[in-house]
Amino acid sequence: MRKNRMTNLDTVSKKVFKQRVIGFHESNQRGPLLIAIGSIHGNEKAGTKALNRVFDELNENDGIQKGIFAGVVGNMMAYKRDQRFIDVDLNRQWSPANVNRVVAASTYDLALQEEWEMRQLLMRFNHILDIYTRKYPDAEDRQVVMIDLHTFSANGRPYSIATTTGNSSQWARQLHVPAIIGMEVVVKGTTMHYFNDLELVSFGFEAGQHNDPYSVDVMEAAIWLTLVNVGCITKEQVRQYQKFEALLKKEGEGLPACVAFKYRHAIQEGDQFVMRPGYVNFQKVSKGEYLADDKNGKIYAPIEGMILMPLYQKQGEDGFFIVQDVDD
């Protein structure tokens, strides 16, 4: 066993980790804790596949140089069934009140699959954070970063999502694709909200269309660059660093460096929402443009801007978003 792999985990912990934790690398040198979450939506498999690639590469070499890097699967049951979720969207359940309710509930009170998934994820988060805290008892020595890995149902180019907490915007912007700000205003209860509530740094990355193999390549590039950016590893230790950086720079060409969420079209079960075909991320839309239909009729863009994440799948609570360029 290599020196950086699964150290400080007892036998029972390894068994617990095996089902949901994709990989865990720990260095003997002081550094950050980077937690990567793949497939919080079960049909978004690129994050989990890319994390497997990265950990396979780390296992073949010397692991990370500083700190701890952990990768986890978000919604295991939905992942196995290739569904966004089973009962409710797991990435909308992380409000403080709901997290506290799930933690306090007895086993028999957990009626929804995603409540079980949340409890299991919280156990993994707490275990990883405990290892890191024991390793660096002085709070000033600790830096915790979470990256939430996603894909989308439409075709389109990748982007990152920044929050207003800590260095989130810095890490998101260093991936060379558009950084989206203001998501916490229009979408509630995400894992990024949960980490922000803990006063930890989080950001998201959307790599491409769910079933496009290229999305896995883009996701892998984003993971490697993030490992370098936060300080877990150096550029020189990444065998294909220049290739990964060039890939992301190419994806960001011609797009704004930073845009802000301005509008979210929320949908509910029974709305019979149908997006008009052909829309892709960052496509410009005009105010009043006919974008979609539901049981009440035609849906028009309330403002001008660029469309983001138009919904082309059966499950989901977001029909589309509209973003606008931000002047840096």
C-alpha positions as a Python dict, from the first residue, in 0.01 Angstrom:
ca = {
    (1, 'M'): (0, 0, 0),
    (2, 'R'): (132, 341, -95),
    (3, 'K'): (207, 583, 185),
    (4, 'N'): (-63, 836, 88),
    (5, 'R'): (-348, 596, 46),
    (6, 'M'): (-611, 529, 315),
    (7, 'T'): (-378, 618, 603),
    (8, 'N'): (-536, 687, 942),
    (9, 'L'): (-847, 481, 858),
    (10, 'D'): (-916, 181, 1080),
    (11, 'T'): (-1059, -147, 945),
    (12, 'V'): (-1419, -59, 1023),
    (13, 'S'): (-1383, 282, 859),
    (14, 'K'): (-1240, 128, 542),
    (15, 'K'): (-1543, -97, 513),
    (16, 'V'): (-1775, 201, 556),
    (17, 'F'): (-1580, 407, 304),
    (18, 'K'): (-1573, 134, 44),
    (19, 'Q'): (-1937, 171, -61),
    (20, 'R'): (-1952, 546, -119),
    (21, 'V'): (-1600, 689, -110),
    (22, 'I'): (-1437, 665, -453),
    (23, 'G'): (-1091, 745, -321),
    (24, 'F'): (-903, 894, -29),
    (25, 'H'): (-546, 1020, -46),
    (26, 'E'): (-360, 1173, 245),
    (27, 'S'): (-17, 1333, 242),
    (28, 'N'): (221, 1371, 532),
    (29, 'Q'): (270, 1737, 439),
    (30, 'R'): (44, 2015, 565),
    (31, 'G'): (-214, 2125, 309),
    (32, 'P'): (-583, 2166, 226),
    (33, 'L'): (-870, 1921, 238),
    (34, 'L'): (-1040, 1891, -101),
    (35, 'I'): (-1368, 1697, -112),
    (36, 'A'): (-1516, 1621, -456),
    (37, 'I'): (-1877, 1503, -485),
    (38, 'G'): (-1984, 1319, -798),
    (39, 'S'): (-2338, 1218, -896),
    (40, 'I'): (-2540, 1407, -633),
    (41, 'H'): (-2786, 1365, -920),
    (42, 'G'): (-2773, 998, -1008),
    (43, 'N'): (-2796, 1037, -1386),
    (44, 'E'): (-2497, 1274, -1386),
    (45, 'K'): (-2225, 1012, -1394),
    (46, 'A'): (-1937, 1207, -1546),
    (47, 'G'): (-1817, 1332, -1207),
    (48, 'T'): (-1794, 983, -1060),
    (49, 'K'): (-1627, 845, -1374),
    (50, 'A'): (-1375, 1130, -1380),
    (51, 'L'): (-1294, 1086, -1011),
    (52, 'N'): (-1225, 718, -1075),
    (53, 'R'): (-979, 817, -1349),
    (54, 'V'): (-805, 1066, -1122),
    (55, 'F'): (-773, 826, -830),
    (56, 'D'): (-650, 550, -1060),
    (57, 'E'): (-375, 785, -1178),
    (58, 'L'): (-289, 889, -823),
    (59, 'N'): (-276, 524, -714),
    (60, 'E'): (-27, 446, -989),
    (61, 'N'): (201, 730, -883),
    (62, 'D'): (287, 902, -557),
    (63, 'G'): (-55, 1036, -466),
    (64, 'I'): (-96, 1399, -365),
    (65, 'Q'): (182, 1618, -229),
    (66, 'K'): (-3, 1809, 44),
    (67, 'G'): (-319, 1774, 249),
    (68, 'I'): (-608, 1535, 183),
    (69, 'F'): (-815, 1461, -126),
    (70, 'A'): (-1140, 1264, -100),
    (71, 'G'): (-1397, 1176, -366),
    (72, 'V'): (-1749, 1056, -282),
    (73, 'V'): (-2060, 944, -469),
    (74, 'G'): (-2362, 1160, -387),
    (75, 'N'): (-2682, 964, -455),
    (76, 'M'): (-2591, 596, -469),
    (77, 'M'): (-2937, 452, -538),
    (78, 'A'): (-3019, 706, -808),
    (79, 'Y'): (-2674, 644, -961),
    (80, 'K'): (-2746, 271, -982),
    (81, 'R'): (-3084, 337, -1143),
    (82, 'D'): (-2956, 612, -1373),
    (83, 'Q'): (-3215, 857, -1239),
    (84, 'R'): (-3173, 1217, -1124),
    (85, 'F'): (-3329, 1116, -790),
    (86, 'I'): (-3558, 852, -640),
    (87, 'D'): (-3804, 1048, -425),
    (88, 'V'): (-3679, 1408, -406),
    (89, 'D'): (-3389, 1605, -552),
    (90, 'L'): (-3101, 1541, -311),
    (91, 'N'): (-2933, 1865, -413),
    (92, 'R'): (-3226, 2070, -283),
    (93, 'Q'): (-3245, 1915, 65),
    (94, 'W'): (-2950, 2073, 247),
    (95, 'S'): (-3118, 2352, 441),
    (96, 'P'): (-3006, 2368, 807),
    (97, 'A'): (-3355, 2274, 928),
    (98, 'N'): (-3379, 1969, 702),
    (99, 'V'): (-3026, 1851, 779),
    (100, 'N'): (-3097, 1878, 1152),
    (101, 'R'): (-3425, 1689, 1109),
    (102, 'V'): (-3259, 1403, 919),
    (103, 'V'): (-2975, 1381, 1172),
    (104, 'A'): (-3216, 1373, 1468),
    (105, 'A'): (-3466, 1130, 1312),
    (106, 'S'): (-3481, 765, 1409),
    (107, 'T'): (-3414, 506, 1142),
    (108, 'Y'): (-3785, 432, 1111),
    (109, 'D'): (-3865, 798, 1043),
    (110, 'L'): (-3651, 817, 728),
    (111, 'A'): (-3922, 758, 470),
    (112, 'L'): (-3748, 894, 160),
    (113, 'Q'): (-3449, 740, -17),
    (114, 'E'): (-3274, 1076, -30),
    (115, 'E'): (-3299, 1106, 350),
    (116, 'W'): (-3095, 787, 375),
    (117, 'E'): (-2853, 919, 115),
    (118, 'M'): (-2812, 1245, 307),
    (119, 'R'): (-2746, 1067, 635),
    (120, 'Q'): (-2483, 846, 471),
    (121, 'L'): (-2316, 1146, 309),
    (122, 'L'): (-2312, 1334, 640),
    (123, 'M'): (-2138, 1036, 801),
    (124, 'R'): (-1871, 1043, 529),
    (125, 'F'): (-1829, 1421, 548),
    (126, 'N'): (-1797, 1411, 926),
    (127, 'H'): (-1548, 1125, 914),
    (128, 'I'): (-1330, 1299, 655),
    (129, 'L'): (-1348, 1631, 840),
    (130, 'D'): (-1261, 1455, 1166),
    (131, 'I'): (-950, 1300, 1011),
    (132, 'Y'): (-846, 1640, 879),
    (133, 'T'): (-916, 1819, 1209),
    (134, 'R'): (-716, 1566, 1407),
    (135, 'K'): (-432, 1602, 1160),
    (136, 'Y'): (-432, 1983, 1196),
    (137, 'P'): (-570, 2071, 1542),
    (138, 'D'): (-486, 2439, 1490),
    (139, 'A'): (-776, 2590, 1295),
    (140, 'E'): (-545, 2843, 1128),
    (141, 'D'): (-368, 2555, 950),
    (142, 'R'): (-687, 2423, 792),
    (143, 'Q'): (-844, 2498, 454),
    (144, 'V'): (-1145, 2295, 343),
    (145, 'V'): (-1272, 2315, -16),
    (146, 'M'): (-1562, 2122, -168),
    (147, 'I'): (-1622, 2090, -543),
    (148, 'D'): (-1963, 1961, -653),
    (149, 'L'): (-1947, 1792, -995),
    (150, 'H'): (-2243, 1809, -1234),
    (151, 'T'): (-2357, 1772, -1593),
    (152, 'F'): (-2672, 1901, -1767),
    (153, 'S'): (-2942, 1764, -1996),
    (154, 'A'): (-2894, 2004, -2289),
    (155, 'N'): (-2595, 2035, -2516),
    (156, 'G'): (-2360, 2320, -2434),
    (157, 'R'): (-2028, 2430, -2295),
    (158, 'P'): (-1907, 2390, -1936),
    (159, 'Y'): (-1902, 2645, -1660),
    (160, 'S'): (-1828, 2676, -1288),
    (161, 'I'): (-2052, 2803, -1009),
    (162, 'A'): (-1916, 3029, -736),
    (163, 'T'): (-2065, 3131, -403),
    (164, 'T'): (-1993, 3442, -197),
    (165, 'T'): (-1808, 3247, 75),
    (166, 'G'): (-1429, 3253, 108),
    (167, 'N'): (-1221, 3177, -200),
    (168, 'S'): (-1508, 3017, -393),
    (169, 'S'): (-1494, 3270, -675),
    (170, 'Q'): (-1115, 3235, -699),
    (171, 'W'): (-1126, 2857, -745),
    (172, 'A'): (-1421, 2874, -984),
    (173, 'R'): (-1260, 3139, -1207),
    (174, 'Q'): (-929, 2953, -1229),
    (175, 'L'): (-1087, 2680, -1440),
    (176, 'H'): (-1091, 2905, -1750),
    (177, 'V'): (-1464, 2864, -1818),
    (178, 'P'): (-1742, 3110, -1731),
    (179, 'A'): (-1798, 3145, -1356),
    (180, 'I'): (-2161, 3184, -1252),
    (181, 'I'): (-2240, 3389, -942),
    (182, 'G'): (-2564, 3440, -753),
    (183, 'M'): (-2689, 3080, -763),
    (184, 'E'): (-2751, 3079, -387),
    (185, 'V'): (-3012, 3351, -443),
    (186, 'V'): (-3223, 3154, -693),
    (187, 'V'): (-3159, 2790, -589),
    (188, 'K'): (-3185, 2681, -227),
    (189, 'G'): (-3079, 2373, -32),
    (190, 'T'): (-2773, 2263, -233),
    (191, 'T'): (-2466, 2091, -95),
    (192, 'M'): (-2281, 2417, -158),
    (193, 'H'): (-2526, 2591, 76),
    (194, 'Y'): (-2453, 2327, 341),
    (195, 'F'): (-2077, 2379, 320),
    (196, 'N'): (-2125, 2755, 324),
    (197, 'D'): (-2335, 2722, 641),
    (198, 'L'): (-2035, 2544, 796),
    (199, 'E'): (-1823, 2843, 685),
    (200, 'L'): (-1628, 2619, 447),
    (201, 'V'): (-1550, 2699, 84),
    (202, 'S'): (-1745, 2534, -196),
    (203, 'F'): (-1799, 2572, -568),
    (204, 'G'): (-1955, 2373, -849),
    (205, 'F'): (-1851, 2258, -1194),
    (206, 'E'): (-2083, 2166, -1481),
    (207, 'A'): (-1889, 1970, -1742),
    (208, 'G'): (-2131, 1914, -2030),
    (209, 'Q'): (-2420, 1698, -2145),
    (210, 'H'): (-2500, 1395, -1926),
    (211, 'N'): (-2431, 1118, -2177),
    (212, 'D'): (-2151, 1277, -2378),
    (213, 'P'): (-1822, 1091, -2316),
    (214, 'Y'): (-1642, 1422, -2368),
    (215, 'S'): (-1803, 1549, -2046),
    (216, 'V'): (-1589, 1299, -1853),
    (217, 'D'): (-1275, 1440, -2018),
    (218, 'V'): (-1377, 1795, -1928),
    (219, 'M'): (-1458, 1692, -1571),
    (220, 'E'): (-1126, 1516, -1529),
    (221, 'A'): (-945, 1829, -1647),
    (222, 'A'): (-1135, 2041, -1393),
    (223, 'I'): (-1047, 1804, -1108),
    (224, 'W'): (-676, 1803, -1191),
    (225, 'L'): (-662, 2182, -1221),
    (226, 'T'): (-848, 2220, -892),
    (227, 'L'): (-602, 1988, -717),
    (228, 'V'): (-324, 2214, -843),
    (229, 'N'): (-504, 2540, -769),
    (230, 'V'): (-585, 2460, -406),
    (231, 'G'): (-233, 2325, -345),
    (232, 'C'): (-275, 1947, -310),
    (233, 'I'): (-38, 1881, -599),
    (234, 'T'): (193, 2072, -834),
    (235, 'K'): (160, 2117, -1209),
    (236, 'E'): (475, 1912, -1257),
    (237, 'Q'): (313, 1614, -1086),
    (238, 'V'): (19, 1608, -1328),
    (239, 'R'): (129, 1404, -1626),
    (240, 'Q'): (-103, 1578, -1875),
    (241, 'Y'): (-144, 1916, -1708),
    (242, 'Q'): (-88, 2121, -2024),
    (243, 'K'): (-345, 1911, -2212),
    (244, 'F'): (-604, 1955, -1937),
    (245, 'E'): (-547, 2329, -1910),
    (246, 'A'): (-565, 2372, -2288),
    (247, 'L'): (-891, 2177, -2300),
    (248, 'L'): (-1059, 2405, -2046),
    (249, 'K'): (-922, 2722, -2206),
    (250, 'K'): (-1066, 2608, -2539),
    (251, 'E'): (-1406, 2550, -2381),
    (252, 'G'): (-1403, 2901, -2236),
    (253, 'E'): (-1304, 3080, -2556),
    (254, 'G'): (-1546, 3349, -2666),
    (255, 'L'): (-1758, 3328, -2350),
    (256, 'P'): (-1778, 3584, -2068),
    (257, 'A'): (-1546, 3524, -1775),
    (258, 'C'): (-1824, 3581, -1523),
    (259, 'V'): (-2204, 3589, -1544),
    (260, 'A'): (-2475, 3625, -1280),
    (261, 'F'): (-2800, 3434, -1232),
    (262, 'K'): (-3090, 3672, -1298),
    (263, 'Y'): (-3392, 3447, -1346),
    (264, 'R'): (-3497, 3091, -1266),
    (265, 'H'): (-3805, 2930, -1417),
    (266, 'A'): (-3914, 2688, -1146),
    (267, 'I'): (-4138, 2393, -1230),
    (268, 'Q'): (-4342, 2148, -1027),
    (269, 'E'): (-4466, 1797, -1090),
    (270, 'G'): (-4770, 1811, -1313),
    (271, 'D'): (-4669, 2133, -1491),
    (272, 'Q'): (-4614, 1939, -1816),
    (273, 'F'): (-4314, 2158, -1890),
    (274, 'V'): (-4158, 2111, -2235),
    (275, 'M'): (-3857, 2314, -2345),
    (276, 'R'): (-3851, 2417, -2709),
    (277, 'P'): (-3580, 2220, -2891),
    (278, 'G'): (-3231, 2339, -2975),
    (279, 'Y'): (-3136, 2565, -2685),
    (280, 'V'): (-2783, 2534, -2548),
    (281, 'N'): (-2592, 2695, -2261),
    (282, 'F'): (-2498, 3061, -2312),
    (283, 'Q'): (-2724, 3100, -2614),
    (284, 'K'): (-2853, 3458, -2623),
    (285, 'V'): (-3226, 3505, -2572),
    (286, 'S'): (-3437, 3819, -2610),
    (287, 'K'): (-3701, 3946, -2372),
    (288, 'G'): (-4033, 3799, -2482),
    (289, 'E'): (-3875, 3508, -2673),
    (290, 'Y'): (-4088, 3193, -2681),
    (291, 'L'): (-3885, 2936, -2487),
    (292, 'A'): (-4113, 2659, -2362),
    (293, 'D'): (-4466, 2534, -2297),
    (294, 'D'): (-4651, 2400, -1998),
    (295, 'K'): (-5014, 2318, -1911),
    (296, 'N'): (-5093, 2689, -1898),
    (297, 'G'): (-4957, 2766, -2243),
    (298, 'K'): (-4649, 2935, -2387),
    (299, 'I'): (-4359, 3051, -2168),
    (300, 'Y'): (-4164, 3360, -2270),
    (301, 'A'): (-3830, 3495, -2152),
    (302, 'P'): (-3901, 3768, -1893),
    (303, 'I'): (-3566, 3938, -1957),
    (304, 'E'): (-3288, 3931, -2212),
    (305, 'G'): (-2966, 3747, -2142),
    (306, 'M'): (-2817, 3402, -2198),
    (307, 'I'): (-3001, 3079, -2130),
    (308, 'L'): (-2850, 2825, -1895),
    (309, 'M'): (-2944, 2464, -1822),
    (310, 'P'): (-3259, 2435, -2038),
    (311, 'L'): (-3437, 2122, -1916),
    (312, 'Y'): (-3442, 1832, -2159),
    (313, 'Q'): (-3516, 1549, -1916),
    (314, 'K'): (-3821, 1429, -1723),
    (315, 'Q'): (-3697, 1496, -1369),
    (316, 'G'): (-3596, 1835, -1236),
    (317, 'E'): (-3730, 2146, -1064),
    (318, 'D'): (-3559, 2400, -1291),
    (319, 'G'): (-3699, 2463, -1639),
    (320, 'F'): (-3424, 2704, -1736),
    (321, 'F'): (-3215, 2991, -1603),
    (322, 'I'): (-3126, 3324, -1759),
    (323, 'V'): (-2786, 3478, -1681),
    (324, 'Q'): (-2630, 3810, -1774),
    (325, 'D'): (-2271, 3918, -1825),
    (326, 'V'): (-2095, 4075, -1527),
    (327, 'D'): (-1853, 4362, -1580),
    (328, 'D'): (-1535, 4271, -1388),
}
